[in-house]
């Protein structure tokens, strides 16, 4: 059995949300459904987008979209190696 513990301020905030929605002519249940839908919908980044994820060391990723014959899109996150872009001098031994 799961219990939901809500503090008095949380209950009051929910009560105010429903009161304001009802006085403005908005269905509060529909507003909550739209809010939860927007929170749970994944938003894939645009093709070619690069971003940095900081863990123990910063890593830059490039996003690529790949379509198959059925039209399904696969989103790939490729690691961008900044040192590979630099020309490395040849060392003769």
C-alpha positions in Angstrom: 0.0 0.0 0.0 1.4 3.4 -1.0 0.6 6.5 1.1 0.6 10.0 -0.1 1.8 12.5 2.4 0.8 16.1 1.7 1.6 19.1 3.8 -1.1 21.7 4.5 0.5 24.2 2.1 0.3 21.6 -0.7 -3.4 20.9 0.0 -4.1 24.7 0.0 -2.2 25.1 -3.3 -4.3 22.4 -5.0 -7.5 23.9 -3.5 -6.6 27.3 -4.9 -5.8 25.8 -8.3 -9.3 24.2 -8.5 -11.0 27.4 -7.2 -9.3 29.6 -9.7 -10.0 27.2 -12.6 -13.7 27.0 -11.7 -14.1 30.8 -11.3 -12.4 31.3 -14.7 -14.7 28.8 -16.5 -11.9 26.2 -17.0 -12.4 22.6 -16.3 -9.7 21.9 -13.7 -9.4 18.2 -14.6 -8.8 19.0 -18.3 -6.1 21.5 -17.2 -4.4 18.9 -15.1 -4.6 16.3 -18.0 -2.9 18.8 -20.4 -0.2 19.6 -17.8 0.6 15.9 -17.3 0.6 15.3 -21.0 3.1 18.1 -21.6 5.3 16.7 -18.8 5.4 13.2 -20.1 5.7 13.8 -23.9 9.3 13.3 -25.0 10.7 16.1 -27.1 13.6 14.9 -29.3 16.3 17.4 -30.1 16.6 18.7 -33.7 18.8 16.8 -36.1 22.4 18.0 -35.8 22.1 19.5 -32.4 25.1 19.3 -30.2 25.0 19.5 -26.4 27.4 18.9 -23.5 26.7 16.6 -20.6 28.9 17.1 -17.6 29.7 14.0 -15.6 33.2 13.4 -14.4 34.4 15.1 -17.6 32.5 17.2 -20.1 31.4 15.2 -23.1 29.8 16.8 -26.2 27.2 14.9 -28.2 25.8 15.4 -31.7 22.3 14.3 -32.4 21.5 12.5 -35.7 18.1 11.4 -36.9 17.9 8.2 -39.0 14.8 7.1 -40.8 14.1 3.5 -41.8 12.0 2.3 -44.8 8.8 2.4 -42.6 9.3 6.0 -41.7 10.3 5.4 -38.1 12.9 7.8 -36.8 15.9 6.6 -34.7 17.6 9.3 -32.7 21.3 8.7 -32.2 23.6 10.6 -29.7 27.1 10.5 -31.0 30.1 11.6 -29.0 32.0 14.4 -30.6 35.7 14.2 -30.0 37.1 17.8 -30.2 40.7 16.5 -30.4 39.9 14.6 -33.6 39.1 17.8 -35.4 42.5 19.3 -34.6 45.4 18.4 -36.9 47.9 16.4 -35.0 51.6 16.9 -36.0 53.4 13.9 -37.2 56.2 12.7 -34.9 59.2 11.2 -36.7 61.3 8.7 -34.8 
